[in-house]
Amino acid sequence: MLGSKHRFIGQGYLAAHEPDRAITHLVRAEEENREFGALHLRTRFDLARARLCQPDSRTGAETEMKTLQRDATARNMPRLAAQAEDSHRSSSYLSSNS
C-alpha cells in the first residue's frame, strides 16, 4: 500500500524547498491516508516538517512533532518517534536563536 500520491508530490516539493506547495499536497495526503495507521503517521510527520519551514505555522508544527513522537511510540515506531523528537529539538533550537 503506497497511499495517496499527494504524499510523494508533497515530499518532492519539500525537497525542492517549496513548503507552500508541499503543504497543499500533504494536507490532502493526510486526509486520504487517514485509514492507513502507520502511513498516516508518516504523512503527518511530512506535513509537520513542511510547516516547520514556515514561521507563522512553526508553533503548531512543533506541537504536532511532540504529539507524533508520542503516537509513534505508542504504535511501536521508534524510528519515527526519534525523527519527530530530532525535528522538534532542531526547530526549538532554531526558534530560540532567531
TORKOLLUM-172972 format. One record per atom (N, C-alpha, C): residue number from 0; residue in one letter; atom name; x, y, z. Coordinates in steps of 0.001 Angstrom, whole numbers. Layout:
BEGIN
+-----+------+------+---------+---------+---------+
| pos | code | site |    east |   north |      up |
+-----+------+------+---------+---------+---------+
| NUM |    a |   CA |       X |       Y |       Z |
...
+-----+------+------+---------+---------+---------+
***
This chain:
BEGIN
+-----+------+------+---------+---------+---------+
| pos | code | site |    east |   north |      up |
+-----+------+------+---------+---------+---------+
|   0 |    m |    N |     847 |   -1178 |       0 |
|   0 |    m |   CA |       0 |       0 |       0 |
|   0 |    m |    C |     889 |    1236 |       0 |
|   1 |    l |    N |     749 |    2029 |   -1022 |
|   1 |    l |   CA |    1525 |    3255 |   -1141 |
|   1 |    l |    C |     801 |    4476 |    -601 |
|   2 |    g |    N |    -519 |    4419 |    -508 |
|   2 |    g |   CA |   -1267 |    5565 |     -25 |
|   2 |    g |    C |   -1429 |    6637 |   -1097 |
|   3 |    s |    N |   -1718 |    7811 |    -641 |
|   3 |    s |   CA |   -2016 |    8928 |   -1529 |
|   3 |    s |    C |    -788 |    9369 |   -2326 |
|   4 |    k |    N |    -994 |    9592 |   -3620 |
|   4 |    k |   CA |      86 |   10115 |   -4461 |
|   4 |    k |    C |     502 |   11513 |   -4009 |
|   5 |    h |    N |    -386 |   12188 |   -3312 |
|   5 |    h |   CA |     -86 |   13559 |   -2879 |
|   5 |    h |    C |    1015 |   13602 |   -1827 |
|   6 |    r |    N |    1219 |   12499 |   -1112 |
|   6 |    r |   CA |    2325 |   12470 |    -160 |
|   6 |    r |    C |    3650 |   12560 |    -916 |
|   7 |    f |    N |    3765 |   11805 |   -1979 |
|   7 |    f |   CA |    5008 |   11802 |   -2754 |
|   7 |    f |    C |    5235 |   13137 |   -3462 |
|   8 |    i |    N |    4174 |   13716 |   -3962 |
|   8 |    i |   CA |    4291 |   15037 |   -4597 |
|   8 |    i |    C |    4716 |   16067 |   -3549 |
|   9 |    g |    N |    4088 |   16010 |   -2376 |
|   9 |    g |   CA |    4449 |   16926 |   -1289 |
|   9 |    g |    C |    5889 |   16759 |    -852 |
|  10 |    q |    N |    6358 |   15519 |    -763 |
|  10 |    q |   CA |    7755 |   15284 |    -393 |
|  10 |    q |    C |    8697 |   15879 |   -1438 |
|  11 |    g |    N |    8308 |   15780 |   -2702 |
|  11 |    g |   CA |    9129 |   16369 |   -3765 |
|  11 |    g |    C |    9242 |   17873 |   -3616 |
|  12 |    y |    N |    8109 |   18518 |   -3359 |
|  12 |    y |   CA |    8135 |   19968 |   -3159 |
|  12 |    y |    C |    8912 |   20342 |   -1894 |
|  13 |    l |    N |    8819 |   19523 |    -876 |
|  13 |    l |   CA |    9585 |   19792 |     349 |
|  13 |    l |    C |   11081 |   19696 |      64 |
|  14 |    a |    N |   11477 |   18686 |    -698 |
|  14 |    a |   CA |   12889 |   18522 |   -1066 |
|  14 |    a |    C |   13369 |   19674 |   -1949 |
|  15 |    a |    N |   12447 |   20250 |   -2718 |
|  15 |    a |   CA |   12789 |   21374 |   -3599 |
|  15 |    a |    C |   12686 |   22720 |   -2871 |
|  16 |    h |    N |   12500 |   22668 |   -1559 |
|  16 |    h |   CA |   12409 |   23879 |    -730 |
|  16 |    h |    C |   11238 |   24764 |   -1130 |
|  17 |    e |    N |   10109 |   24124 |   -1400 |
|  17 |    e |   CA |    8871 |   24838 |   -1715 |
|  17 |    e |    C |    7785 |   24388 |    -723 |
|  18 |    p |    N |    7902 |   24833 |     537 |
|  18 |    p |   CA |    6989 |   24345 |    1566 |
|  18 |    p |    C |    5519 |   24677 |    1322 |
|  19 |    d |    N |    5222 |   25823 |     720 |
|  19 |    d |   CA |    3814 |   26158 |     455 |
|  19 |    d |    C |    3158 |   25111 |    -438 |
|  20 |    r |    N |    3842 |   24771 |   -1509 |
|  20 |    r |   CA |    3303 |   23771 |   -2427 |
|  20 |    r |    C |    3286 |   22393 |   -1773 |
|  21 |    a |    N |    4301 |   22099 |    -960 |
|  21 |    a |   CA |    4342 |   20821 |    -251 |
|  21 |    a |    C |    3135 |   20688 |     674 |
|  22 |    i |    N |    2842 |   21733 |    1412 |
|  22 |    i |   CA |    1732 |   21703 |    2366 |
|  22 |    i |    C |     410 |   21430 |    1654 |
|  23 |    t |    N |     194 |   22056 |     513 |
|  23 |    t |   CA |   -1040 |   21843 |    -237 |
|  23 |    t |    C |   -1259 |   20353 |    -504 |
|  24 |    h |    N |    -222 |   19675 |    -944 |
|  24 |    h |   CA |    -340 |   18245 |   -1265 |
|  24 |    h |    C |    -362 |   17379 |     -11 |
|  25 |    l |    N |     422 |   17746 |     988 |
|  25 |    l |   CA |     489 |   16923 |    2197 |
|  25 |    l |    C |    -798 |   16996 |    3015 |
|  26 |    v |    N |   -1484 |   18124 |    2987 |
|  26 |    v |   CA |   -2786 |   18221 |    3667 |
|  26 |    v |    C |   -3755 |   17230 |    3024 |
|  27 |    r |    N |   -3761 |   17212 |    1713 |
|  27 |    r |   CA |   -4650 |   16278 |    1008 |
|  27 |    r |    C |   -4248 |   14824 |    1294 |
|  28 |    a |    N |   -2944 |   14550 |    1288 |
|  28 |    a |   CA |   -2463 |   13198 |    1576 |
|  28 |    a |    C |   -2822 |   12770 |    2994 |
|  29 |    e |    N |   -2727 |   13706 |    3928 |
|  29 |    e |   CA |   -3054 |   13383 |    5329 |
|  29 |    e |    C |   -4514 |   12950 |    5430 |
|  30 |    e |    N |   -5389 |   13620 |    4719 |
|  30 |    e |   CA |   -6808 |   13251 |    4726 |
|  30 |    e |    C |   -7020 |   11895 |    4060 |
|  31 |    e |    N |   -6370 |   11672 |    2919 |
|  31 |    e |   CA |   -6554 |   10437 |    2168 |
|  31 |    e |    C |   -5906 |    9223 |    2841 |
|  32 |    n |    N |   -4866 |    9440 |    3636 |
|  32 |    n |   CA |   -4162 |    8335 |    4294 |
|  32 |    n |    C |   -4674 |    8059 |    5710 |
|  33 |    r |    N |   -5718 |    8740 |    6111 |
|  33 |    r |   CA |   -6217 |    8645 |    7479 |
|  33 |    r |    C |   -6499 |    7207 |    7925 |
|  34 |    e |    N |   -6952 |    6368 |    7036 |
|  34 |    e |   CA |   -7329 |    4996 |    7415 |
|  34 |    e |    C |   -6153 |    4020 |    7398 |
|  35 |    f |    N |   -4941 |    4507 |    7110 |
|  35 |    f |   CA |   -3797 |    3617 |    6968 |
|  35 |    f |    C |   -2777 |    3728 |    8100 |
|  36 |    g |    N |   -3212 |    3825 |    9321 |
|  36 |    g |   CA |   -2371 |    3782 |   10519 |
|  36 |    g |    C |    -975 |    4362 |   10403 |
|  37 |    a |    N |       3 |    3487 |   10188 |
|  37 |    a |   CA |    1406 |    3899 |   10169 |
|  37 |    a |    C |    1682 |    4893 |    9040 |
|  38 |    l |    N |    1072 |    4694 |    7895 |
|  38 |    l |   CA |    1262 |    5612 |    6776 |
|  38 |    l |    C |     697 |    6994 |    7108 |
|  39 |    h |    N |    -409 |    7010 |    7832 |
|  39 |    h |   CA |    -993 |    8285 |    8257 |
|  39 |    h |    C |     -28 |    9029 |    9184 |
|  40 |    l |    N |     613 |    8307 |   10100 |
|  40 |    l |   CA |    1595 |    8949 |   10990 |
|  40 |    l |    C |    2760 |    9523 |   10189 |
|  41 |    r |    N |    3242 |    8775 |    9219 |
|  41 |    r |   CA |    4346 |    9259 |    8382 |
|  41 |    r |    C |    3942 |   10507 |    7606 |
|  42 |    t |    N |    2709 |   10509 |    7106 |
|  42 |    t |   CA |    2219 |   11669 |    6359 |
|  42 |    t |    C |    2107 |   12882 |    7273 |
|  43 |    r |    N |    1625 |   12675 |    8502 |
|  43 |    r |   CA |    1553 |   13771 |    9472 |
|  43 |    r |    C |    2948 |   14323 |    9751 |
|  44 |    f |    N |    3938 |   13448 |    9823 |
|  44 |    f |   CA |    5321 |   13873 |   10047 |
|  44 |    f |    C |    5808 |   14750 |    8890 |
|  45 |    d |    N |    5546 |   14303 |    7661 |
|  45 |    d |   CA |    5945 |   15093 |    6495 |
|  45 |    d |    C |    5279 |   16474 |    6509 |
|  46 |    l |    N |    4001 |   16496 |    6847 |
|  46 |    l |   CA |    3264 |   17756 |    6898 |
|  46 |    l |    C |    3834 |   18678 |    7986 |
|  47 |    a |    N |    4139 |   18129 |    9129 |
|  47 |    a |   CA |    4726 |   18939 |   10209 |
|  47 |    a |    C |    6101 |   19476 |    9796 |
|  48 |    r |    N |    6889 |   18665 |    9098 |
|  48 |    r |   CA |    8191 |   19139 |    8599 |
|  48 |    r |    C |    8018 |   20319 |    7660 |
|  49 |    a |    N |    7036 |   20233 |    6770 |
|  49 |    a |   CA |    6791 |   21339 |    5839 |
|  49 |    a |    C |    6358 |   22588 |    6599 |
|  50 |    r |    N |    5524 |   22407 |    7595 |
|  50 |    r |   CA |    5044 |   23558 |    8369 |
|  50 |    r |    C |    6142 |   24180 |    9216 |
|  51 |    l |    N |    7129 |   23384 |    9615 |
|  51 |    l |   CA |    8264 |   23935 |   10363 |
|  51 |    l |    C |    9059 |   24932 |    9520 |
|  52 |    c |    N |    8947 |   24830 |    8210 |
|  52 |    c |   CA |    9665 |   25734 |    7295 |
|  52 |    c |    C |    9004 |   27099 |    7191 |
|  53 |    q |    N |    7824 |   27241 |    7770 |
|  53 |    q |   CA |    7092 |   28498 |    7673 |
|  53 |    q |    C |    6960 |   29123 |    9057 |
|  54 |    p |    N |    7493 |   30319 |    9230 |
|  54 |    p |   CA |    7496 |   30953 |   10548 |
|  54 |    p |    C |    6124 |   31056 |   11209 |
|  55 |    d |    N |    5077 |   31346 |   10440 |
|  55 |    d |   CA |    3762 |   31536 |   11051 |
|  55 |    d |    C |    3061 |   30230 |   11419 |
|  56 |    s |    N |    3598 |   29083 |   11021 |
|  56 |    s |   CA |    2977 |   27823 |   11421 |
|  56 |    s |    C |    3928 |   26966 |   12259 |
|  57 |    r |    N |    5056 |   27542 |   12638 |
|  57 |    r |   CA |    6079 |   26777 |   13361 |
|  57 |    r |    C |    5602 |   26271 |   14727 |
|  58 |    t |    N |    4904 |   27097 |   15501 |
|  58 |    t |   CA |    4468 |   26676 |   16841 |
|  58 |    t |    C |    3554 |   25465 |   16765 |
|  59 |    g |    N |    2592 |   25495 |   15858 |
|  59 |    g |   CA |    1691 |   24357 |   15687 |
|  59 |    g |    C |    2430 |   23114 |   15225 |
|  60 |    a |    N |    3421 |   23298 |   14358 |
|  60 |    a |   CA |    4209 |   22171 |   13862 |
|  60 |    a |    C |    5056 |   21566 |   14984 |
|  61 |    e |    N |    5596 |   22412 |   15851 |
|  61 |    e |   CA |    6370 |   21902 |   16987 |
|  61 |    e |    C |    5487 |   21067 |   17908 |
|  62 |    t |    N |    4275 |   21532 |   18147 |
|  62 |    t |   CA |    3328 |   20782 |   18971 |
|  62 |    t |    C |    2983 |   19459 |   18304 |
|  63 |    e |    N |    2775 |   19485 |   16984 |
|  63 |    e |   CA |    2476 |   18259 |   16243 |
|  63 |    e |    C |    3637 |   17274 |   16331 |
|  64 |    m |    N |    4873 |   17753 |   16300 |
|  64 |    m |   CA |    6030 |   16858 |   16424 |
|  64 |    m |    C |    6031 |   16159 |   17786 |
|  65 |    k |    N |    5685 |   16882 |   18847 |
|  65 |    k |   CA |    5592 |   16257 |   20167 |
|  65 |    k |    C |    4513 |   15178 |   20174 |
|  66 |    t |    N |    3364 |   15492 |   19584 |
|  66 |    t |   CA |    2260 |   14539 |   19513 |
|  66 |    t |    C |    2666 |   13321 |   18674 |
|  67 |    l |    N |    3330 |   13572 |   17567 |
|  67 |    l |   CA |    3789 |   12475 |   16703 |
|  67 |    l |    C |    4776 |   11575 |   17431 |
|  68 |    q |    N |    5646 |   12164 |   18211 |
|  68 |    q |   CA |    6611 |   11361 |   18971 |
|  68 |    q |    C |    5865 |   10405 |   19901 |
|  69 |    r |    N |    4868 |   10913 |   20592 |
|  69 |    r |   CA |    4069 |   10087 |   21497 |
|  69 |    r |    C |    3292 |    9021 |   20724 |
|  70 |    d |    N |    2635 |    9425 |   19624 |
|  70 |    d |   CA |    1824 |    8488 |   18839 |
|  70 |    d |    C |    2690 |    7394 |   18203 |
|  71 |    a |    N |    3853 |    7764 |   17708 |
|  71 |    a |   CA |    4756 |    6786 |   17096 |
|  71 |    a |    C |    5268 |    5796 |   18137 |
|  72 |    t |    N |    5561 |    6277 |   19330 |
|  72 |    t |   CA |    5991 |    5390 |   20401 |
|  72 |    t |    C |    4885 |    4401 |   20742 |
|  73 |    a |    N |    3650 |    4883 |   20815 |
|  73 |    a |   CA |    2505 |    4029 |   21136 |
|  73 |    a |    C |    2277 |    2969 |   20054 |
|  74 |    r |    N |    2612 |    3276 |   18807 |
|  74 |    r |   CA |    2428 |    2335 |   17692 |
|  74 |    r |    C |    3680 |    1496 |   17447 |
|  75 |    n |    N |    4642 |    1580 |   18353 |
|  75 |    n |   CA |    5893 |     829 |   18239 |
|  75 |    n |    C |    6645 |    1190 |   16953 |
|  76 |    m |    N |    6782 |    2489 |   16732 |
|  76 |    m |   CA |    7524 |    3016 |   15586 |
|  76 |    m |    C |    8674 |    3882 |   16117 |
|  77 |    p |    N |    9708 |    3238 |   16711 |
|  77 |    p |   CA |   10768 |    4004 |   17370 |
|  77 |    p |    C |   11545 |    4932 |   16442 |
|  78 |    r |    N |   11726 |    4550 |   15193 |
|  78 |    r |   CA |   12482 |    5411 |   14274 |
|  78 |    r |    C |   11727 |    6714 |   14006 |
|  79 |    l |    N |   10419 |    6609 |   13762 |
|  79 |    l |   CA |    9623 |    7818 |   13537 |
|  79 |    l |    C |    9582 |    8662 |   14805 |
|  80 |    a |    N |    9473 |    8016 |   15965 |
|  80 |    a |   CA |    9473 |    8766 |   17229 |
|  80 |    a |    C |   10776 |    9546 |   17383 |
|  81 |    a |    N |   11895 |    8911 |   17035 |
|  81 |    a |   CA |   13191 |    9588 |   17130 |
|  81 |    a |    C |   13290 |   10728 |   16115 |
|  82 |    q |    N |   12769 |   10521 |   14910 |
|  82 |    q |   CA |   12791 |   11581 |   13895 |
|  82 |    q |    C |   11953 |   12779 |   14350 |
|  83 |    a |    N |   10798 |   12507 |   14927 |
|  83 |    a |   CA |    9944 |   13593 |   15418 |
|  83 |    a |    C |   10629 |   14341 |   16556 |
|  84 |    e |    N |   11279 |   13612 |   17446 |
|  84 |    e |   CA |   11995 |   14254 |   18547 |
|  84 |    e |    C |   13136 |   15121 |   18012 |
|  85 |    d |    N |   13896 |   14595 |   17055 |
|  85 |    d |   CA |   15005 |   15360 |   16479 |
|  85 |    d |    C |   14501 |   16610 |   15766 |
|  86 |    s |    N |   13406 |   16478 |   15020 |
|  86 |    s |   CA |   12849 |   17625 |   14301 |
|  86 |    s |    C |   12361 |   18688 |   15274 |
|  87 |    h |    N |   11714 |   18236 |   16346 |
|  87 |    h |   CA |   11226 |   19181 |   17351 |
|  87 |    h |    C |   12392 |   19878 |   18032 |
|  88 |    r |    N |   13409 |   19102 |   18389 |
|  88 |    r |   CA |   14572 |   19667 |   19062 |
|  88 |    r |    C |   15288 |   20675 |   18159 |
|  89 |    s |    N |   15468 |   20336 |   16885 |
|  89 |    s |   CA |   16122 |   21241 |   15932 |
|  89 |    s |    C |   15319 |   22512 |   15746 |
|  90 |    s |    N |   14011 |   22360 |   15639 |
|  90 |    s |   CA |   13141 |   23520 |   15449 |
|  90 |    s |    C |   13159 |   24420 |   16677 |
|  91 |    s |    N |   13140 |   23823 |   17844 |
|  91 |    s |   CA |   13178 |   24619 |   19080 |
|  91 |    s |    C |   14494 |   25389 |   19182 |
|  92 |    y |    N |   15577 |   24753 |   18750 |
|  92 |    y |   CA |   16877 |   25421 |   18771 |
|  92 |    y |    C |   16877 |   26615 |   17810 |
|  93 |    l |    N |   16347 |   26390 |   16604 |
|  93 |    l |   CA |   16312 |   27469 |   15616 |
|  93 |    l |    C |   15431 |   28620 |   16083 |
|  94 |    s |    N |   14303 |   28291 |   16711 |
|  94 |    s |   CA |   13380 |   29326 |   17194 |
|  94 |    s |    C |   14026 |   30187 |   18284 |
|  95 |    s |    N |   14769 |   29553 |   19160 |
|  95 |    s |   CA |   15352 |   30292 |   20273 |
|  95 |    s |    C |   16572 |   31110 |   19837 |
|  96 |    n |    N |   17135 |   30808 |   18678 |
|  96 |    n |   CA |   18313 |   31538 |   18212 |
|  96 |    n |    C |   18004 |   32472 |   17043 |
|  97 |    s |    N |   16730 |   32769 |   16797 |
|  97 |    s |   CA |   16408 |   33700 |   15703 |
|  97 |    s |    C |   16095 |   35065 |   16205 |
+-----+------+------+---------+---------+---------+
***
